[in-house]
Amino acid sequence: MEVVGIRMVMKKKLNDKIIFVDIEGTVCTNEDNISDLHVDKTACYNRAVPYMDRIHVINKLYDDGCYIVYWSGRGTVSKIDYKDFTVNQLQSWGAKFHDVQTGNKPHFDVYVCDKSWNSEEWFNGQLLGVK
Protein backbone atom coordinates (compact mmCIF):
# COMPACT_ATOMS: atom_id res chain seq x y z
CA MET A 1 0.00 0.00 0.00
CA GLU A 2 1.44 3.36 -0.99
CA VAL A 3 -0.13 5.20 1.93
CA VAL A 4 1.83 4.97 5.16
CA GLY A 5 1.70 6.31 8.70
CA ILE A 6 -1.08 8.65 9.65
CA ARG A 7 -2.45 8.86 6.12
CA MET A 8 -3.29 5.15 6.24
CA VAL A 9 -4.71 5.43 9.75
CA MET A 10 -6.93 8.35 8.79
CA LYS A 11 -8.37 6.47 5.78
CA LYS A 12 -10.04 4.16 8.30
CA LYS A 13 -13.22 5.19 10.08
CA LEU A 14 -12.39 7.96 12.52
CA ASN A 15 -15.14 7.22 15.02
CA ASP A 16 -13.27 4.35 16.61
CA LYS A 17 -10.02 6.27 17.13
CA ILE A 18 -8.47 7.54 20.32
CA ILE A 19 -6.72 10.79 19.47
CA PHE A 20 -4.27 12.44 21.85
CA VAL A 21 -3.72 16.12 21.13
CA ASP A 22 -0.78 18.04 22.51
CA ILE A 23 -1.61 21.50 23.82
CA GLU A 24 1.33 23.95 23.75
CA GLY A 25 2.33 24.82 20.21
CA THR A 26 -0.49 22.68 18.80
CA VAL A 27 -3.82 24.22 19.92
CA CYS A 28 -2.41 27.31 21.63
CA THR A 29 0.67 29.48 21.68
CA ASN A 30 3.81 28.13 23.25
CA GLU A 31 4.81 31.22 25.21
CA ASP A 32 8.54 31.75 25.74
CA ASN A 33 9.30 28.38 24.10
CA ILE A 34 8.63 26.65 27.42
CA SER A 35 8.96 23.20 25.90
CA ASP A 36 12.49 24.06 24.78
CA LEU A 37 13.48 25.23 28.26
CA HIS A 38 12.32 22.01 29.95
CA VAL A 39 10.74 23.94 32.79
CA ASP A 40 7.18 24.63 33.89
CA LYS A 41 6.18 28.28 33.89
CA THR A 42 2.67 28.86 35.22
CA ALA A 43 2.72 32.45 33.99
CA CYS A 44 3.30 31.20 30.45
CA TYR A 45 0.34 28.82 30.64
CA ASN A 46 -1.83 31.72 31.84
CA ARG A 47 -0.85 33.74 28.76
CA ALA A 48 -1.47 30.98 26.23
CA VAL A 49 -3.63 32.13 23.33
CA PRO A 50 -5.82 29.48 21.70
CA TYR A 51 -5.67 28.64 18.01
CA MET A 52 -9.44 28.55 17.58
CA ASP A 53 -9.30 27.16 14.04
CA ARG A 54 -7.37 24.15 15.35
CA ILE A 55 -9.70 23.68 18.29
CA HIS A 56 -12.55 23.69 15.77
CA VAL A 57 -10.89 20.83 13.85
CA ILE A 58 -10.48 18.78 17.03
CA ASN A 59 -14.08 19.59 18.04
CA LYS A 60 -15.25 18.22 14.68
CA LEU A 61 -13.37 14.99 15.32
CA TYR A 62 -15.06 14.82 18.73
CA ASP A 63 -18.46 15.42 17.11
CA ASP A 64 -17.70 12.69 14.55
CA GLY A 65 -17.21 10.18 17.37
CA CYS A 66 -13.48 10.21 18.05
CA TYR A 67 -12.34 9.88 21.65
CA ILE A 68 -10.37 13.08 22.27
CA VAL A 69 -7.75 13.39 24.98
CA TYR A 70 -5.82 16.61 25.40
CA TRP A 71 -2.50 16.19 27.08
CA SER A 72 0.42 18.29 28.10
CA GLY A 73 3.78 17.99 29.74
CA ARG A 74 2.62 20.63 32.22
CA GLY A 75 3.92 19.61 35.63
CA THR A 76 6.30 16.93 34.39
CA VAL A 77 9.36 18.79 35.65
CA SER A 78 7.93 20.71 38.60
CA LYS A 79 5.50 17.98 39.73
CA ILE A 80 2.84 20.70 40.03
CA ASP A 81 -0.62 19.31 39.26
CA TYR A 82 -1.93 21.42 36.35
CA LYS A 83 -4.91 19.22 35.50
CA ASP A 84 -7.70 21.43 36.92
CA PHE A 85 -6.08 24.56 35.48
CA THR A 86 -5.76 22.90 32.07
CA VAL A 87 -9.34 21.56 32.06
CA ASN A 88 -10.67 25.02 32.93
CA GLN A 89 -8.49 26.64 30.28
CA LEU A 90 -9.61 24.24 27.55
CA GLN A 91 -13.26 24.66 28.54
CA SER A 92 -12.91 28.45 28.40
CA TRP A 93 -11.65 28.02 24.81
CA GLY A 94 -14.67 25.85 23.90
CA ALA A 95 -12.59 22.71 23.40
CA LYS A 96 -14.51 19.42 23.41
CA PHE A 97 -12.80 16.43 24.93
CA HIS A 98 -13.29 13.22 26.86
CA ASP A 99 -10.20 13.50 29.04
CA VAL A 100 -7.29 15.77 29.89
CA GLN A 101 -3.98 14.39 31.06
CA THR A 102 -1.01 16.39 32.24
CA GLY A 103 2.55 15.40 32.97
CA ASN A 104 2.57 12.05 31.13
CA LYS A 105 2.72 10.51 27.69
CA PRO A 106 0.11 7.69 27.66
CA HIS A 107 -0.95 5.09 25.07
CA PHE A 108 -2.74 6.47 22.01
CA ASP A 109 -3.82 5.56 18.49
CA VAL A 110 -2.93 8.85 16.81
CA TYR A 111 -0.26 11.33 17.89
CA VAL A 112 -0.92 14.92 16.87
CA CYS A 113 1.89 17.09 18.14
CA ASP A 114 4.03 20.03 17.12
CA LYS A 115 7.07 17.79 17.64
CA SER A 116 5.94 14.72 15.69
CA TRP A 117 3.58 14.93 12.74
CA ASN A 118 3.78 18.46 11.57
CA SER A 119 0.85 20.25 13.17
CA GLU A 120 0.81 22.78 10.32
CA GLU A 121 0.10 20.02 7.78
CA TRP A 122 -2.37 18.33 10.10
CA PHE A 123 -4.47 21.42 10.73
CA ASN A 124 -4.30 22.63 7.15
CA GLY A 125 -6.23 19.50 6.22
CA GLN A 126 -3.50 17.90 4.17
CA LEU A 127 -3.56 14.75 6.31
CA LEU A 128 -7.09 14.69 7.68
CA GLY A 129 -9.29 16.31 5.11
CA VAL A 130 -11.73 17.40 7.81
CA LYS A 131 -11.90 21.13 7.08
BASE-75877 format. One record per atom (N, C-alpha, C): residue number from 1; residue in one letter; atom name; x, y, z. Coordinates in pm, whole numbers, plus 50000, padded with zeros to 5 digits. Example, Ala and Ser with C-alpha at 12.3 -4.5 7.8 and 13.67 -1.06 7.14 Angstrom:
2
(1 A N (51319 49431 50780))
(1 A CA (51230 49550 50780))
(1 A C (51320 49670 50780))
(2 S N (51285 49775 50708))
(2 S CA (51367 49894 50714))
(2 S C (51290 50003 50787))
// end
This chain:
131
(1 M N (50085 49882 50000))
(1 M CA (50000 50000 50000))
(1 M C (50089 50124 50000))
(2 E N (50058 50218 49913))
(2 E CA (50144 50336 49901))
(2 E C (50124 50436 50014))
(3 V N (50014 50428 50085))
(3 V CA (49987 50520 50193))
(3 V C (50044 50463 50323))
(4 V N (50121 50545 50393))
(4 V CA (50183 50497 50516))
(4 V C (50154 50592 50631))
(5 G N (50182 50546 50751))
(5 G CA (50170 50631 50870))
(5 G C (50030 50681 50891))
(6 I N (50020 50806 50927))
(6 I CA (49892 50865 50965))
(6 I C (49795 50870 50848))
(7 R N (49845 50881 50728))
(7 R CA (49755 50886 50612))
(7 R C (49677 50756 50601))
(8 M N (49741 50642 50627))
(8 M CA (49671 50515 50624))
(8 M C (49573 50506 50740))
(9 V N (49615 50547 50858))
(9 V CA (49529 50543 50975))
(9 V C (49404 50627 50950))
(10 M N (49419 50745 50894))
(10 M CA (49307 50835 50879))
(10 M C (49213 50793 50766))
(11 K N (49254 50699 50679))
(11 K CA (49163 50647 50578))
(11 K C (49060 50555 50641))
(12 K N (49090 50500 50758))
(12 K CA (48996 50416 50830))
(12 K C (48888 50505 50890))
(13 K N (48782 50442 50940))
(13 K CA (48678 50519 51008))
(13 K C (48739 50591 51127))
(14 L N (48707 50718 51142))
(14 L CA (48761 50796 51252))
(14 L C (48689 50770 51383))
(15 N N (48564 50727 51379))
(15 N CA (48486 50722 51502))
(15 N C (48530 50617 51601))
(16 D N (48623 50532 51565))
(16 D CA (48673 50435 51661))
(16 D C (48817 50466 51704))
(17 K N (48861 50587 51682))
(17 K CA (48998 50627 51713))
(17 K C (49008 50702 51844))
(18 I N (49114 50675 51915))
(18 I CA (49153 50754 52032))
(18 I C (49259 50850 51982))
(19 I N (49234 50979 51998))
(19 I CA (49328 51079 51947))
(19 I C (49377 51164 52063))
(20 F N (49508 51159 52085))
(20 F CA (49573 51244 52185))
(20 F C (49623 51368 52114))
(21 V N (49591 51484 52173))
(21 V CA (49628 51612 52113))
(21 V C (49713 51689 52212))
(22 D N (49834 51720 52171))
(22 D CA (49922 51804 52251))
(22 D C (49859 51943 52262))
(23 I N (49899 52018 52362))
(23 I CA (49839 52150 52382))
(23 I C (49932 52261 52336))
(24 E N (50043 52284 52406))
(24 E CA (50133 52395 52375))
(24 E C (50194 52379 52236))
(25 G N (50177 52484 52155))
(25 G CA (50233 52482 52021))
(25 G C (50146 52409 51921))
(26 T N (50040 52343 51968))
(26 T CA (49951 52268 51880))
(26 T C (49813 52331 51875))
(27 V N (49749 52356 51990))
(27 V CA (49618 52422 51992))
(27 V C (49623 52558 52062))
(28 C N (49742 52597 52105))
(28 C CA (49759 52731 52163))
(28 C C (49905 52773 52147))
(29 T N (49930 52899 52176))
(29 T CA (50067 52948 52168))
(29 T C (50155 52877 52269))
(30 N N (50282 52874 52237))
(30 N CA (50381 52813 52325))
(30 N C (50470 52926 52375))
(31 E N (50417 53001 52468))
(31 E CA (50481 53122 52521))
(31 E C (50624 53095 52568))
(32 D N (50715 53181 52530))
(32 D CA (50854 53175 52574))
(32 D C (50921 53042 52544))
(33 N N (50871 52968 52445))
(33 N CA (50930 52838 52410))
(33 N C (50950 52750 52532))
(34 I N (50848 52739 52617))
(34 I CA (50863 52665 52742))
(34 I C (50902 52520 52721))
(35 S N (50860 52460 52611))
(35 S CA (50896 52320 52590))
(35 S C (51046 52307 52562))
(36 D N (51105 52410 52505))
(36 D CA (51249 52406 52478))
(36 D C (51332 52427 52604))
(37 L N (51274 52494 52703))
(37 L CA (51348 52523 52826))
(37 L C (51340 52410 52928))
(38 H N (51250 52314 52905))
(38 H CA (51232 52201 52995))
(38 H C (51199 52244 53136))
(39 V N (51119 52348 53148))
(39 V CA (51074 52394 53279))
(39 V C (50925 52426 53269))
(40 D N (50858 52424 53383))
(40 D CA (50718 52463 53389))
(40 D C (50711 52609 53430))
(41 K N (50634 52687 53357))
(41 K CA (50618 52828 53389))
(41 K C (50469 52859 53390))
(42 T N (50410 52862 53509))
(42 T CA (50267 52886 53522))
(42 T C (50225 53014 53452))
(43 A N (50306 53118 53463))
(43 A CA (50272 53245 53399))
(43 A C (50258 53229 53249))
(44 C N (50339 53144 53189))
(44 C CA (50330 53120 53045))
(44 C C (50200 53049 53010))
(45 Y N (50160 52953 53090))
(45 Y CA (50034 52882 53064))
(45 Y C (49917 52979 53075))
(46 N N (49923 53073 53169))
(46 N CA (49817 53172 53184))
(46 N C (49804 53262 53062))
(47 R N (49915 53284 52991))
(47 R CA (49915 53374 52876))
(47 R C (49891 53303 52744))
(48 A N (49873 53173 52748))
(48 A CA (49853 53098 52623))
(48 A C (49731 53150 52548))
(49 V N (49746 53166 52419))
(49 V CA (49637 53213 52333))
(49 V C (49594 53096 52246))
(50 P N (49464 53064 52246))
(50 P CA (49418 52948 52170))
(50 P C (49422 52971 52020))
(51 Y N (49448 52865 51946))
(51 Y CA (49433 52864 51801))
(51 Y C (49293 52809 51775))
(52 M N (49195 52897 51765))
(52 M CA (49056 52855 51758))
(52 M C (49026 52771 51634))
(53 D N (49094 52798 51523))
(53 D CA (49070 52716 51404))
(53 D C (49112 52571 51429))
(54 R N (49218 52551 51504))
(54 R CA (49263 52415 51535))
(54 R C (49170 52347 51636))
(55 I N (49126 52423 51733))
(55 I CA (49030 52368 51829))
(55 I C (48903 52327 51756))
(56 H N (48862 52403 51657))
(56 H CA (48745 52369 51577))
(56 H C (48764 52235 51506))
(57 V N (48882 52211 51452))
(57 V CA (48911 52083 51385))
(57 V C (48900 51968 51484))
(58 I N (48958 51984 51602))
(58 I CA (48952 51878 51703))
(58 I C (48808 51860 51750))
(59 N N (48733 51970 51766))
(59 N CA (48592 51959 51804))
(59 N C (48512 51880 51700))
(60 K N (48544 51898 51572))
(60 K CA (48475 51822 51468))
(60 K C (48505 51674 51481))
(61 L N (48629 51640 51511))
(61 L CA (48663 51499 51532))
(61 L C (48586 51443 51650))
(62 Y N (48573 51520 51756))
(62 Y CA (48494 51482 51873))
(62 Y C (48349 51457 51831))
(63 D N (48293 51553 51757))
(63 D CA (48154 51542 51711))
(63 D C (48134 51421 51620))
(64 D N (48238 51385 51546))
(64 D CA (48230 51269 51455))
(64 D C (48249 51137 51528))
(65 G N (48272 51141 51660))
(65 G CA (48279 51018 51737))
(65 G C (48417 50976 51784))
(66 C N (48518 51055 51755))
(66 C CA (48652 51021 51805))
(66 C C (48658 51046 51956))
(67 Y N (48741 50970 52022))
(67 Y CA (48766 50988 52165))
(67 Y C (48886 51082 52177))
(68 I N (48861 51202 52225))
(68 I CA (48963 51308 52227))
(68 I C (49021 51323 52367))
(69 V N (49152 51315 52374))
(69 V CA (49225 51339 52498))
(69 V C (49327 51448 52472))
(70 Y N (49314 51558 52544))
(70 Y CA (49418 51661 52540))
(70 Y C (49521 51626 52645))
(71 W N (49648 51644 52608))
(71 W CA (49750 51619 52708))
(71 W C (49865 51716 52693))
(72 S N (49935 51730 52805))
(72 S CA (50042 51829 52810))
(72 S C (50150 51779 52904))
(73 G N (50269 51826 52882))
(73 G CA (50378 51799 52974))
(73 G C (50377 51891 53095))
(74 R N (50273 51972 53108))
(74 R CA (50262 52063 53222))
(74 R C (50277 51984 53351))
(75 G N (50371 52024 53434))
(75 G CA (50392 51961 53563))
(75 G C (50490 51846 53561))
(76 T N (50537 51806 53445))
(76 T CA (50630 51693 53439))
(76 T C (50758 51723 53516))
(77 V N (50811 51842 53499))
(77 V CA (50936 51879 53565))
(77 V C (50911 51924 53709))
(78 S N (50815 52012 53728))
(78 S CA (50793 52071 53860))
(78 S C (50712 51982 53954))
(79 K N (50642 51885 53896))
(79 K CA (50550 51798 53973))
(79 K C (50429 51875 54024))
(80 I N (50405 51995 53971))
(80 I CA (50284 52070 54003))
(80 I C (50169 52006 53925))
(81 D N (50055 51989 53990))
(81 D CA (49938 51931 53926))
(81 D C (49862 52041 53852))
(82 Y N (49872 52041 53719))
(82 Y CA (49807 52142 53635))
(82 Y C (49676 52094 53575))
(83 K N (49626 51978 53617))
(83 K CA (49509 51922 53550))
(83 K C (49388 52015 53559))
(84 D N (49349 52057 53679))
(84 D CA (49230 52143 53692))
(84 D C (49247 52273 53614))
(85 F N (49364 52333 53624))
(85 F CA (49392 52456 53548))
(85 F C (49374 52431 53399))
(86 T N (49428 52320 53350))
(86 T CA (49424 52290 53207))
(86 T C (49282 52260 53161))
(87 V N (49207 52183 53239))
(87 V CA (49066 52156 53206))
(87 V C (48989 52286 53196))
(88 N N (49004 52373 53294))
(88 N CA (48933 52502 53293))
(88 N C (48974 52587 53173))
(89 Q N (49103 52586 53141))
(89 Q CA (49151 52664 53028))
(89 Q C (49091 52613 52898))
(90 L N (49095 52481 52877))
(90 L CA (49039 52424 52755))
(90 L C (48889 52450 52745))
(91 Q N (48818 52438 52855))
(91 Q CA (48674 52466 52854))
(91 Q C (48647 52612 52820))
(92 S N (48730 52702 52870))
(92 S CA (48709 52845 52840))
(92 S C (48732 52873 52692))
(93 W N (48810 52788 52625))
(93 W CA (48835 52802 52481))
(93 W C (48728 52730 52398))
(94 G N (48637 52658 52463))
(94 G CA (48533 52585 52390))
(94 G C (48579 52451 52337))
(95 A N (48690 52400 52386))
(95 A CA (48741 52271 52340))
(95 A C (48652 52158 52392))
(96 K N (48625 52062 52304))
(96 K CA (48549 51942 52341))
(96 K C (48648 51828 52360))
(97 F N (48627 51752 52466))
(97 F CA (48720 51643 52493))
(97 F C (48655 51543 52588))
(98 H N (48714 51426 52593))
(98 H CA (48671 51322 52686))
(98 H C (48759 51317 52809))
(99 D N (48885 51357 52794))
(99 D CA (48980 51350 52904))
(99 D C (49090 51453 52882))
(100 V N (49152 51491 52992))
(100 V CA (49271 51577 52989))
(100 V C (49374 51510 53078))
(101 Q N (49494 51497 53027))
(101 Q CA (49602 51439 53106))
(101 Q C (49721 51534 53102))
(102 T N (49782 51551 53216))
(102 T CA (49899 51639 53224))
(102 T C (50015 51563 53286))
(103 G N (50133 51594 53239))
(103 G CA (50255 51540 53297))
(103 G C (50286 51396 53261))
(104 N N (50226 51342 53154))
(104 N CA (50257 51205 53113))
(104 N C (50245 51192 52961))
(105 K N (50285 51081 52912))
(105 K CA (50272 51051 52769))
(105 K C (50212 50910 52757))
(106 P N (50079 50899 52762))
(106 P CA (50011 50769 52766))
(106 P C (49996 50703 52628))
(107 H N (49936 50583 52630))
(107 H CA (49905 50509 52507))
(107 H C (49804 50586 52424))
(108 F N (49817 50577 52291))
(108 F CA (49726 50647 52201))
(108 F C (49727 50579 52066))
(109 D N (49625 50607 51986))
(109 D CA (49618 50556 51849))
(109 D C (49678 50654 51750))
(110 V N (49657 50783 51771))
(110 V CA (49707 50885 51681))
(110 V C (49777 50991 51764))
(111 Y N (49894 51033 51719))
(111 Y CA (49974 51133 51789))
(111 Y C (49976 51260 51707))
(112 V N (49910 51363 51755))
(112 V CA (49908 51492 51687))
(112 V C (49985 51588 51775))
(113 C N (50101 51631 51728))
(113 C CA (50189 51709 51814))
(113 C C (50278 51799 51729))
(114 D N (50314 51913 51785))
(114 D CA (50403 52003 51712))
(114 D C (50544 51948 51702))
(115 K N (50573 51837 51770))
(115 K CA (50707 51779 51764))
(115 K C (50709 51644 51695))
(116 S N (50599 51601 51638))
(116 S CA (50594 51472 51569))
(116 S C (50541 51496 51429))
(117 W N (50417 51456 51402))
(117 W CA (50358 51493 51274))
(117 W C (50347 51645 51273))
(118 N N (50381 51701 51166))
(118 N CA (50378 51846 51157))
(118 N C (50238 51899 51178))
(119 S N (50219 51974 51286))
(119 S CA (50085 52025 51317))
(119 S C (50035 52121 51210))
(120 E N (50124 52187 51140))
(120 E CA (50081 52278 51032))
(120 E C (50014 52199 50921))
(121 E N (50072 52086 50880))
(121 E CA (50010 52002 50778))
(121 E C (49880 51943 50829))
(122 W N (49882 51896 50952))
(122 W CA (49763 51833 51010))
(122 W C (49644 51929 51007))
(123 F N (49664 52049 51060))
(123 F CA (49553 52142 51073))
(123 F C (49520 52216 50945))
(124 N N (49604 52208 50845))
(124 N CA (49570 52263 50715))
(124 N C (49494 52163 50631))
(125 G N (49460 52047 50689))
(125 G CA (49377 51950 50622))
(125 G C (49448 51861 50523))
(126 Q N (49579 51871 50515))
(126 Q CA (49650 51790 50417))
(126 Q C (49655 51643 50457))
(127 L N (49643 51614 50587))
(127 L CA (49644 51475 50631))
(127 L C (49505 51426 50668))
(128 L N (49422 51512 50720))
(128 L CA (49291 51469 50768))
(128 L C (49179 51490 50668))
(129 G N (49181 51600 50600))
(129 G CA (49071 51631 50511))
(129 G C (48941 51658 50585))
(130 V N (48947 51717 50702))
(130 V CA (48827 51740 50781))
(130 V C (48781 51885 50781))
(131 K N (48848 51972 50708))
(131 K CA (48810 52113 50708))
(131 K C (48679 52136 50637))
// end
